[in-house]
Amino acid sequence: MSKISPCLLVLSIAVVGASLATAQDTTAIPKVLQITREFTKPYKGGAAHDKTESAFIGAQARAKFPGYYIALSSMSGKSRALFLTPYDSFETWGKENDIAAKNKVLSADLEHAGIADGDLLDSVDTVVYTYDDELSYKPHPDLTHARYMEISVFRVRPGHRKEWHELGKMVRDAHEKAGTSAHWAMFEAAYGTDDGTYIALSADQSMADIDKSYAEDKKFVEALGGGESLTNLNRLYGETVESSHTELFAINPKQSYVSDDFIKADPDFWKPKPAAAPASKPAADDKKAKQ
């Protein structure tokens, strides 16, 4: 699972990461996924980063730019924000880049926002992934009610693609047999990182979903065939996968740029109403305070 792959930044209109990429449908599984990571300086990843990112969102909203993205804030690992931008094809991505490049006002606004945002960052990188349906399992493409994202990164050893697919089938079949709540969308790296890199993304509506997945481990092992089968699975995993790790992220609506339909699905989360100003005290109370 992962925050979407880092890839080529749209340098023609400033280094703004995934902010310039667009998506036709944020509730569909993208064929191409761009993940941009912004590593923030210590203690600069909270409200300060929300504020600088809001400038990108405002510029794109004013321009009615058709590209949307989901922002994630790290809950494990180094402090960073991930921006997941989906596309239905590389051609779509290219057309949307052309739209942004031709809009001089938008380009200037994004460049200005990028300068302010850059003051908070240590580094930025981008990776591009393509969707692998065969290695995915019951993915949840609709993120309108998701709150968290688990991202697992796998680096497959060179020459072991066949074993990687065998491993994936064993895991999927066991989850299917056990009837667990497991689900993920698998993507393979195309640009920006080592060949053989895969990421699996799993969205959660609450952290209770994570508790449930851990509680289902026993059912998974039983469906797999017991301890000996688990040993064989681990052996194949060690022979096939060079390294792997999993990170947890919270979806950040304040840094996400989503469509009106997306907002309507859960307005309290994606666009909450501003807090009401505190009521002023009655004049009588004011007089008492002065006495």
Protein Blocks (a to p, Z undefined) as FASTA:
>chain_A
ZZdddddddfknopehjmlpccfblkbccfbdcdddddddehilmmmmmmmmmmmmmmmm
mnopabdcdddddfehjdddddddddfbfklmmmmmmmmmmmmklmmmmmmmmmmmmmmp
fbdcdddddddfklpghiafblklgcbdcdddddddehilmmmmmmmmmmmmmmmmnopa
bdcdddddfbhpaehiacdddddfbfklmmmmmmmmmmmmmmnnpjklmmmmmmmmmmmm
mbdcdddddddfklcccdfklmmmommlmmccdddddddddfklmmmmmZZ
